């Protein structure tokens, strides 16, 4: 009777021990599984964060590259605009200078008055006791010593006393040859400042006015001729006005 009880009691103890061991093992497994799951979750979260960071870095790099590209494009556009503005300004300046030069050329007559600040006295073809025939030129009343200039550019073909070969009535005189068979003559001079063969420009001084020869007072006798000699004169005032000179 006591042996059976002991045996049964021993079996019961063994069963309890096994149950305890199994329970402990199961607890360890559960704990281990939970740890593994926790580690897996941590690894997954870390990987996702790394991927997000990598994507953000790529996007930031792309954005920076785009910004640099945009900045370069803006600089290039600004440089192009500045170059275009400079070219336009240069073109406008050149156009303005050309227009100014053209206007100056147009405004400046090719012929000018032989003297400045004058009064017209005896006119062309006027009758009078001072001349054997009608007056052959236009008289410009000016004080002696007034600057006399070439009415147009040309070559001096006569210069000196005795009317430069046209007679003592003219006193000291100068004759200039111009283009197209036109000559200008300046007489009654006090001083001649050019010589035969000299090339003169429009407005260049050629003499000083005076009262030499057949003259009743200081003035410049001016003629326009078709030859260098006396007897070929035309109306000088009409001629100068046709050239744009205000006489």
C-alpha positions as protocol buffer text, in pm:
chain_id: "A"
residue {
  index: 1
  type: UNK
  ca { x: 0 y: 0 z: 0 }
}
residue {
  index: 2
  type: UNK
  ca { x: 270 y: 253 z: 81 }
}
residue {
  index: 3
  type: UNK
  ca { x: 481 y: 157 z: -223 }
}
residue {
  index: 4
  type: UNK
  ca { x: 199 y: 247 z: -466 }
}
residue {
  index: 5
  type: UNK
  ca { x: 145 y: 575 z: -299 }
}
residue {
  index: 6
  type: UNK
  ca { x: 512 y: 659 z: -317 }
}
residue {
  index: 7
  type: UNK
  ca { x: 531 y: 561 z: -681 }
}
residue {
  index: 8
  type: UNK
  ca { x: 227 y: 764 z: -774 }
}
residue {
  index: 9
  type: UNK
  ca { x: 359 y: 1055 z: -582 }
}
residue {
  index: 10
  type: UNK
  ca { x: 692 y: 1031 z: -761 }
}
residue {
  index: 11
  type: UNK
  ca { x: 522 y: 1026 z: -1100 }
}
residue {
  index: 12
  type: UNK
  ca { x: 321 y: 1328 z: -1010 }
}
residue {
  index: 13
  type: UNK
  ca { x: 635 y: 1511 z: -915 }
}
residue {
  index: 14
  type: UNK
  ca { x: 801 y: 1418 z: -1240 }
}
residue {
  index: 15
  type: UNK
  ca { x: 503 y: 1541 z: -1438 }
}
residue {
  index: 16
  type: UNK
  ca { x: 506 y: 1866 z: -1251 }
}
residue {
  index: 17
  type: UNK
  ca { x: 877 y: 1907 z: -1312 }
}
residue {
  index: 18
  type: UNK
  ca { x: 830 y: 1842 z: -1683 }
}
residue {
  index: 19
  type: UNK
  ca { x: 542 y: 2087 z: -1699 }
}
residue {
  index: 20
  type: UNK
  ca { x: 751 y: 2346 z: -1524 }
}
residue {
  index: 21
  type: UNK
  ca { x: 1042 y: 2289 z: -1764 }
}
residue {
  index: 22
  type: UNK
  ca { x: 809 y: 2307 z: -2067 }
}
residue {
  index: 23
  type: UNK
  ca { x: 649 y: 2622 z: -1936 }
}
residue {
  index: 24
  type: UNK
  ca { x: 988 y: 2775 z: -1880 }
}
residue {
  index: 25
  type: UNK
  ca { x: 1097 y: 2672 z: -2226 }
}
residue {
  index: 26
  type: UNK
  ca { x: 782 y: 2814 z: -2375 }
}
residue {
  index: 27
  type: UNK
  ca { x: 844 y: 3140 z: -2191 }
}
residue {
  index: 28
  type: UNK
  ca { x: 1197 y: 3156 z: -2318 }
}
residue {
  index: 29
  type: UNK
  ca { x: 1075 y: 3091 z: -2673 }
}
residue {
  index: 30
  type: UNK
  ca { x: 809 y: 3359 z: -2646 }
}
residue {
  index: 31
  type: UNK
  ca { x: 1060 y: 3603 z: -2504 }
}
residue {
  index: 32
  type: UNK
  ca { x: 1313 y: 3513 z: -2773 }
}
residue {
  index: 33
  type: UNK
  ca { x: 1051 y: 3550 z: -3047 }
}
residue {
  index: 34
  type: UNK
  ca { x: 950 y: 3887 z: -2916 }
}
residue {
  index: 35
  type: UNK
  ca { x: 1315 y: 3997 z: -2912 }
}
residue {
  index: 36
  type: UNK
  ca { x: 1370 y: 3877 z: -3267 }
}
residue {
  index: 37
  type: UNK
  ca { x: 1053 y: 4052 z: -3383 }
}
residue {
  index: 38
  type: UNK
  ca { x: 1159 y: 4369 z: -3205 }
}
residue {
  index: 39
  type: UNK
  ca { x: 1504 y: 4354 z: -3367 }
}
residue {
  index: 40
  type: UNK
  ca { x: 1344 y: 4298 z: -3708 }
}
residue {
  index: 41
  type: UNK
  ca { x: 1116 y: 4599 z: -3660 }
}
residue {
  index: 42
  type: UNK
  ca { x: 1414 y: 4812 z: -3560 }
}
residue {
  index: 43
  type: UNK
  ca { x: 1614 y: 4701 z: -3866 }
}
residue {
  index: 44
  type: UNK
  ca { x: 1321 y: 4772 z: -4098 }
}
residue {
  index: 45
  type: UNK
  ca { x: 1266 y: 5116 z: -3950 }
}
residue {
  index: 46
  type: UNK
  ca { x: 1638 y: 5194 z: -3979 }
}
residue {
  index: 47
  type: UNK
  ca { x: 1638 y: 5084 z: -4346 }
}
residue {
  index: 48
  type: UNK
  ca { x: 1333 y: 5298 z: -4425 }
}
residue {
  index: 49
  type: UNK
  ca { x: 1494 y: 5601 z: -4261 }
}
residue {
  index: 50
  type: UNK
  ca { x: 1814 y: 5548 z: -4462 }
}
residue {
  index: 51
  type: UNK
  ca { x: 1614 y: 5524 z: -4784 }
}
residue {
  index: 52
  type: UNK
  ca { x: 1431 y: 5847 z: -4704 }
}
residue {
  index: 53
  type: UNK
  ca { x: 1758 y: 6020 z: -4625 }
}
residue {
  index: 54
  type: UNK
  ca { x: 1914 y: 5895 z: -4947 }
}
residue {
  index: 55
  type: UNK
  ca { x: 1615 y: 6013 z: -5150 }
}
residue {
  index: 56
  type: UNK
  ca { x: 1624 y: 6351 z: -4975 }
}
residue {
  index: 57
  type: UNK
  ca { x: 1996 y: 6381 z: -5051 }
}
residue {
  index: 58
  type: UNK
  ca { x: 1937 y: 6302 z: -5419 }
}
residue {
  index: 59
  type: UNK
  ca { x: 1655 y: 6556 z: -5437 }
}
residue {
  index: 60
  type: UNK
  ca { x: 1868 y: 6819 z: -5261 }
}
residue {
  index: 61
  type: UNK
  ca { x: 2154 y: 6755 z: -5505 }
}
residue {
  index: 62
  type: UNK
  ca { x: 1917 y: 6779 z: -5800 }
}
residue {
  index: 63
  type: UNK
  ca { x: 1767 y: 7100 z: -5663 }
}
residue {
  index: 64
  type: UNK
  ca { x: 2114 y: 7249 z: -5614 }
}
residue {
  index: 65
  type: UNK
  ca { x: 2214 y: 7154 z: -5968 }
}
residue {
  index: 66
  type: UNK
  ca { x: 1893 y: 7310 z: -6100 }
}
residue {
  index: 67
  type: UNK
  ca { x: 1961 y: 7626 z: -5902 }
}
residue {
  index: 68
  type: UNK
  ca { x: 2317 y: 7647 z: -6038 }
}
residue {
  index: 69
  type: UNK
  ca { x: 2185 y: 7592 z: -6389 }
}
residue {
  index: 70
  type: UNK
  ca { x: 1921 y: 7861 z: -6341 }
}
residue {
  index: 71
  type: UNK
  ca { x: 2181 y: 8102 z: -6203 }
}
residue {
  index: 72
  type: UNK
  ca { x: 2409 y: 8041 z: -6503 }
}
residue {
  index: 73
  type: UNK
  ca { x: 2117 y: 8090 z: -6740 }
}
residue {
  index: 74
  type: UNK
  ca { x: 2024 y: 8415 z: -6565 }
}
residue {
  index: 75
  type: UNK
  ca { x: 2383 y: 8541 z: -6586 }
}
residue {
  index: 76
  type: UNK
  ca { x: 2404 y: 8447 z: -6953 }
}
residue {
  index: 77
  type: UNK
  ca { x: 2073 y: 8623 z: -7023 }
}
residue {
  index: 78
  type: UNK
  ca { x: 2190 y: 8933 z: -6835 }
}
residue {
  index: 79
  type: UNK
  ca { x: 2521 y: 8934 z: -7023 }
}
residue {
  index: 80
  type: UNK
  ca { x: 2340 y: 8896 z: -7355 }
}
residue {
  index: 81
  type: UNK
  ca { x: 2101 y: 9177 z: -7266 }
}
residue {
  index: 82
  type: UNK
  ca { x: 2391 y: 9401 z: -7162 }
}
residue {
  index: 83
  type: UNK
  ca { x: 2576 y: 9323 z: -7487 }
}
residue {
  index: 84
  type: UNK
  ca { x: 2263 y: 9395 z: -7691 }
}
residue {
  index: 85
  type: UNK
  ca { x: 2210 y: 9720 z: -7501 }
}
residue {
  index: 86
  type: UNK
  ca { x: 2572 y: 9821 z: -7557 }
}
residue {
  index: 87
  type: UNK
  ca { x: 2550 y: 9734 z: -7928 }
}
residue {
  index: 88
  type: UNK
  ca { x: 2224 y: 9928 z: -7959 }
}
residue {
  index: 89
  type: UNK
  ca { x: 2377 y: 10228 z: -7784 }
}
residue {
  index: 90
  type: UNK
  ca { x: 2683 y: 10211 z: -8009 }
}
residue {
  index: 91
  type: UNK
  ca { x: 2463 y: 10185 z: -8317 }
}
residue {
  index: 92
  type: UNK
  ca { x: 2249 y: 10477 z: -8199 }
}
residue {
  index: 93
  type: UNK
  ca { x: 2561 y: 10686 z: -8130 }
}
residue {
  index: 94
  type: UNK
  ca { x: 2702 y: 10605 z: -8474 }
}
residue {
  index: 95
  type: UNK
  ca { x: 2369 y: 10689 z: -8636 }
}
residue {
  index: 96
  type: UNK
  ca { x: 2350 y: 11016 z: -8443 }
}
residue {
  index: 97
  type: UNK
  ca { x: 2708 y: 11106 z: -8538 }
}
residue {
  index: 98
  type: UNK
  ca { x: 2638 y: 11026 z: -8904 }
}
residue {
  index: 99
  type: UNK
  ca { x: 2321 y: 11236 z: -8896 }
}
residue {
  index: 100
  type: UNK
  ca { x: 2507 y: 11523 z: -8729 }
}
residue {
  index: 101
  type: UNK
  ca { x: 2785 y: 11503 z: -8986 }
}
residue {
  index: 102
  type: UNK
  ca { x: 2535 y: 11493 z: -9271 }
}
residue {
  index: 103
  type: UNK
  ca { x: 2346 y: 11789 z: -9123 }
}
residue {
  index: 104
  type: UNK
  ca { x: 2668 y: 11985 z: -9080 }
}
residue {
  index: 105
  type: UNK
  ca { x: 2770 y: 11907 z: -9434 }
}
residue {
  index: 106
  type: UNK
  ca { x: 2429 y: 12007 z: -9561 }
}
residue {
  index: 107
  type: UNK
  ca { x: 2419 y: 12322 z: -9349 }
}
residue {
  index: 108
  type: UNK
  ca { x: 2764 y: 12437 z: -9456 }
}
residue {
  index: 109
  type: UNK
  ca { x: 2739 y: 12592 z: -9804 }
}
residue {
  index: 110
  type: UNK
  ca { x: 3008 y: 12516 z: -10059 }
}
residue {
  index: 111
  type: UNK
  ca { x: 3026 y: 12890 z: -10130 }
}
residue {
  index: 112
  type: UNK
  ca { x: 3048 y: 13176 z: -9877 }
}
residue {
  index: 113
  type: UNK
  ca { x: 3044 y: 13556 z: -9871 }
}
residue {
  index: 114
  type: UNK
  ca { x: 3392 y: 13698 z: -9947 }
}
residue {
  index: 115
  type: UNK
  ca { x: 3369 y: 13929 z: -9643 }
}
residue {
  index: 116
  type: UNK
  ca { x: 3167 y: 13947 z: -9322 }
}
residue {
  index: 117
  type: UNK
  ca { x: 2963 y: 14236 z: -9175 }
}
residue {
  index: 118
  type: UNK
  ca { x: 2931 y: 14435 z: -9492 }
}
residue {
  index: 119
  type: UNK
  ca { x: 2686 y: 14662 z: -9668 }
}
residue {
  index: 120
  type: UNK
  ca { x: 2609 y: 14621 z: -10038 }
}
residue {
  index: 121
  type: UNK
  ca { x: 2696 y: 14933 z: -10238 }
}
residue {
  index: 122
  type: UNK
  ca { x: 2736 y: 14945 z: -10618 }
}
residue {
  index: 123
  type: UNK
  ca { x: 2566 y: 14649 z: -10780 }
}
residue {
  index: 124
  type: UNK
  ca { x: 2629 y: 14443 z: -11094 }
}
residue {
  index: 125
  type: UNK
  ca { x: 2555 y: 14617 z: -11429 }
}
residue {
  index: 126
  type: UNK
  ca { x: 2493 y: 14948 z: -11252 }
}
residue {
  index: 127
  type: UNK
  ca { x: 2560 y: 15264 z: -11454 }
}
residue {
  index: 128
  type: UNK
  ca { x: 2793 y: 15529 z: -11313 }
}
residue {
  index: 129
  type: UNK
  ca { x: 3066 y: 15776 z: -11385 }
}
residue {
  index: 130
  type: UNK
  ca { x: 3326 y: 15561 z: -11207 }
}
residue {
  index: 131
  type: UNK
  ca { x: 3328 y: 15302 z: -11487 }
}
residue {
  index: 132
  type: UNK
  ca { x: 3381 y: 15319 z: -11861 }
}
residue {
  index: 133
  type: UNK
  ca { x: 3109 y: 15061 z: -11899 }
}
residue {
  index: 134
  type: UNK
  ca { x: 2848 y: 14919 z: -11664 }
}
residue {
  index: 135
  type: UNK
  ca { x: 2971 y: 14794 z: -11327 }
}
residue {
  index: 136
  type: UNK
  ca { x: 3121 y: 14449 z: -11368 }
}
residue {
  index: 137
  type: UNK
  ca { x: 3075 y: 14320 z: -11015 }
}
residue {
  index: 138
  type: UNK
  ca { x: 2924 y: 14370 z: -10671 }
}
residue {
  index: 139
  type: UNK
  ca { x: 3080 y: 14609 z: -10419 }
}
residue {
  index: 140
  type: UNK
  ca { x: 3088 y: 14513 z: -10049 }
}
residue {
  index: 141
  type: UNK
  ca { x: 3141 y: 14823 z: -9833 }
}
residue {
  index: 142
  type: UNK
  ca { x: 3383 y: 14733 z: -9550 }
}
residue {
  index: 143
  type: UNK
  ca { x: 3664 y: 14916 z: -9368 }
}
residue {
  index: 144
  type: UNK
  ca { x: 4018 y: 14886 z: -9505 }
}
residue {
  index: 145
  type: UNK
  ca { x: 4203 y: 14589 z: -9359 }
}
residue {
  index: 146
  type: UNK
  ca { x: 3892 y: 14369 z: -9343 }
}
residue {
  index: 147
  type: UNK
  ca { x: 3969 y: 14001 z: -9398 }
}
residue {
  index: 148
  type: UNK
  ca { x: 3884 y: 13884 z: -9751 }
}
residue {
  index: 149
  type: UNK
  ca { x: 3830 y: 13508 z: -9796 }
}
residue {
  index: 150
  type: UNK
  ca { x: 3797 y: 13272 z: -10091 }
}
residue {
  index: 151
  type: UNK
  ca { x: 3429 y: 13244 z: -10174 }
}
residue {
  index: 152
  type: UNK
  ca { x: 3499 y: 12887 z: -10283 }
}
residue {
  index: 153
  type: UNK
  ca { x: 3798 y: 12654 z: -10290 }
}
residue {
  index: 154
  type: UNK
  ca { x: 4025 y: 12663 z: -10594 }
}
residue {
  index: 155
  type: UNK
  ca { x: 4361 y: 12765 z: -10738 }
}
residue {
  index: 156
  type: UNK
  ca { x: 4496 y: 13120 z: -10747 }
}
residue {
  index: 157
  type: UNK
  ca { x: 4561 y: 13213 z: -11112 }
}
residue {
  index: 158
  type: UNK
  ca { x: 4618 y: 13588 z: -11071 }
}
residue {
  index: 159
  type: UNK
  ca { x: 4751 y: 13792 z: -10778 }
}
residue {
  index: 160
  type: UNK
  ca { x: 4911 y: 14135 z: -10741 }
}
residue {
  index: 161
  type: UNK
  ca { x: 4897 y: 14497 z: -10853 }
}
residue {
  index: 162
  type: UNK
  ca { x: 4762 y: 14648 z: -11174 }
}
residue {
  index: 163
  type: UNK
  ca { x: 4445 y: 14446 z: -11121 }
}
residue {
  index: 164
  type: UNK
  ca { x: 4657 y: 14130 z: -11140 }
}
residue {
  index: 165
  type: UNK
  ca { x: 4678 y: 14193 z: -11513 }
}
residue {
  index: 166
  type: UNK
  ca { x: 4325 y: 14330 z: -11564 }
}
residue {
  index: 167
  type: UNK
  ca { x: 4426 y: 14699 z: -11545 }
}
residue {
  index: 168
  type: UNK
  ca { x: 4507 y: 14967 z: -11285 }
}
residue {
  index: 169
  type: UNK
  ca { x: 4139 y: 15046 z: -11221 }
}
residue {
  index: 170
  type: UNK
  ca { x: 4117 y: 14732 z: -11007 }
}
residue {
  index: 171
  type: UNK
  ca { x: 4418 y: 14818 z: -10791 }
}
residue {
  index: 172
  type: UNK
  ca { x: 4555 y: 14512 z: -10612 }
}
residue {
  index: 173
  type: UNK
  ca { x: 4353 y: 14207 z: -10710 }
}
residue {
  index: 174
  type: UNK
  ca { x: 4324 y: 13825 z: -10689 }
}
residue {
  index: 175
  type: UNK
  ca { x: 4155 y: 13580 z: -10928 }
}
residue {
  index: 176
  type: UNK
  ca { x: 4076 y: 13221 z: -10821 }
}
residue {
  index: 177
  type: UNK
  ca { x: 3988 y: 12940 z: -11059 }
}
residue {
  index: 178
  type: UNK
  ca { x: 3711 y: 12705 z: -10941 }
}
residue {
  index: 179
  type: UNK
  ca { x: 3559 y: 12398 z: -11103 }
}
residue {
  index: 180
  type: UNK
  ca { x: 3321 y: 12397 z: -11402 }
}
residue {
  index: 181
  type: UNK
  ca { x: 3473 y: 12705 z: -11569 }
}
residue {
  index: 182
  type: UNK
  ca { x: 3400 y: 12947 z: -11285 }
}
residue {
  index: 183
  type: UNK
  ca { x: 3637 y: 13215 z: -11156 }
}
residue {
  index: 184
  type: UNK
  ca { x: 3606 y: 13465 z: -10870 }
}
residue {
  index: 185
  type: UNK
  ca { x: 3780 y: 13804 z: -10863 }
}
residue {
  index: 186
  type: UNK
  ca { x: 3860 y: 14030 z: -10562 }
}
residue {
  index: 187
  type: UNK
  ca { x: 3979 y: 14388 z: -10620 }
}
residue {
  index: 188
  type: UNK
  ca { x: 4083 y: 14723 z: -10458 }
}
residue {
  index: 189
  type: UNK
  ca { x: 4279 y: 14524 z: -10198 }
}
residue {
  index: 190
  type: UNK
  ca { x: 4521 y: 14681 z: -9951 }
}
residue {
  index: 191
  type: UNK
  ca { x: 4719 y: 14361 z: -9918 }
}
residue {
  index: 192
  type: UNK
  ca { x: 4738 y: 14028 z: -10107 }
}
residue {
  index: 193
  type: UNK
  ca { x: 4825 y: 13724 z: -9889 }
}
residue {
  index: 194
  type: UNK
  ca { x: 4831 y: 13447 z: -10154 }
}
residue {
  index: 195
  type: UNK
  ca { x: 5037 y: 13377 z: -10466 }
}
residue {
  index: 196
  type: UNK
  ca { x: 4976 y: 13239 z: -10812 }
}
residue {
  index: 197
  type: UNK
  ca { x: 4949 y: 12859 z: -10812 }
}
residue {
  index: 198
  type: UNK
  ca { x: 4843 y: 12838 z: -10448 }
}
residue {
  index: 199
  type: UNK
  ca { x: 4548 y: 12610 z: -10368 }
}
residue {
  index: 200
  type: UNK
  ca { x: 4301 y: 12768 z: -10126 }
}
residue {
  index: 201
  type: UNK
  ca { x: 4002 y: 12635 z: -9937 }
}
residue {
  index: 202
  type: UNK
  ca { x: 3655 y: 12782 z: -9903 }
}
residue {
  index: 203
  type: UNK
  ca { x: 3667 y: 13058 z: -9640 }
}
residue {
  index: 204
  type: UNK
  ca { x: 4048 y: 13080 z: -9636 }
}
residue {
  index: 205
  type: UNK
  ca { x: 4197 y: 13429 z: -9612 }
}
residue {
  index: 206
  type: UNK
  ca { x: 4342 y: 13554 z: -9940 }
}
residue {
  index: 207
  type: UNK
  ca { x: 4375 y: 13932 z: -9884 }
}
residue {
  index: 208
  type: UNK
  ca { x: 4282 y: 14243 z: -9687 }
}
residue {
  index: 209
  type: UNK
  ca { x: 4030 y: 14490 z: -9824 }
}
residue {
  index: 210
  type: UNK
  ca { x: 4138 y: 14839 z: -9920 }
}
residue {
  index: 211
  type: UNK
  ca { x: 4090 y: 15141 z: -10143 }
}
residue {
  index: 212
  type: UNK
  ca { x: 4344 y: 15092 z: -10423 }
}
residue {
  index: 213
  type: UNK
  ca { x: 4283 y: 15157 z: -10793 }
}
residue {
  index: 214
  type: UNK
  ca { x: 3975 y: 15339 z: -10923 }
}
residue {
  index: 215
  type: UNK
  ca { x: 3789 y: 15349 z: -10589 }
}
residue {
  index: 216
  type: UNK
  ca { x: 3585 y: 15616 z: -10414 }
}
residue {
  index: 217
  type: UNK
  ca { x: 3623 y: 15460 z: -10070 }
}
residue {
  index: 218
  type: UNK
  ca { x: 3724 y: 15143 z: -9887 }
}
residue {
  index: 219
  type: UNK
  ca { x: 3535 y: 14839 z: -10017 }
}
residue {
  index: 220
  type: UNK
  ca { x: 3576 y: 14502 z: -10185 }
}
residue {
  index: 221
  type: UNK
  ca { x: 3492 y: 14472 z: -10553 }
}
residue {
  index: 222
  type: UNK
  ca { x: 3381 y: 14108 z: -10616 }
}
residue {
  index: 223
  type: UNK
  ca { x: 3318 y: 13938 z: -10949 }
}
residue {
  index: 224
  type: UNK
  ca { x: 3215 y: 13597 z: -11077 }
}
residue {
  index: 225
  type: UNK
  ca { x: 3360 y: 13527 z: -11421 }
}
residue {
  index: 226
  type: UNK
  ca { x: 3347 y: 13252 z: -11683 }
}
residue {
  index: 227
  type: UNK
  ca { x: 3715 y: 13315 z: -11769 }
}
residue {
  index: 228
  type: UNK
  ca { x: 4003 y: 13456 z: -11564 }
}
residue {
  index: 229
  type: UNK
  ca { x: 3994 y: 13784 z: -11755 }
}
residue {
  index: 230
  type: UNK
  ca { x: 3796 y: 14105 z: -11754 }
}
residue {
  index: 231
  type: UNK
  ca { x: 3481 y: 14108 z: -11970 }
}
residue {
  index: 232
  type: UNK
  ca { x: 3340 y: 13767 z: -11874 }
}
residue {
  index: 233
  type: UNK
  ca { x: 3159 y: 13866 z: -11553 }
}
residue {
  index: 234
  type: UNK
  ca { x: 2810 y: 13746 z: -11452 }
}
residue {
  index: 235
  type: UNK
  ca { x: 2583 y: 13871 z: -11171 }
}
residue {
  index: 236
  type: UNK
  ca { x: 2773 y: 13763 z: -10854 }
}
residue {
  index: 237
  type: UNK
  ca { x: 2482 y: 13813 z: -10613 }
}
residue {
  index: 238
  type: UNK
  ca { x: 2250 y: 13601 z: -10823 }
}
residue {
  index: 239
  type: UNK
  ca { x: 2525 y: 13338 z: -10854 }
}
residue {
  index: 240
  type: UNK
  ca { x: 2595 y: 13324 z: -10478 }
}
residue {
  index: 241
  type: UNK
  ca { x: 2227 y: 13305 z: -10389 }
}
residue {
  index: 242
  type: UNK
  ca { x: 2189 y: 13013 z: -10628 }
}
residue {
  index: 243
  type: UNK
  ca { x: 2466 y: 12844 z: -10425 }
}
residue {
  index: 244
  type: UNK
  ca { x: 2275 y: 12891 z: -10098 }
}
residue {
  index: 245
  type: UNK
  ca { x: 2463 y: 13199 z: -9977 }
}
residue {
  index: 246
  type: UNK
  ca { x: 2260 y: 13477 z: -9816 }
}
residue {
  index: 247
  type: UNK
  ca { x: 2380 y: 13804 z: -9967 }
}
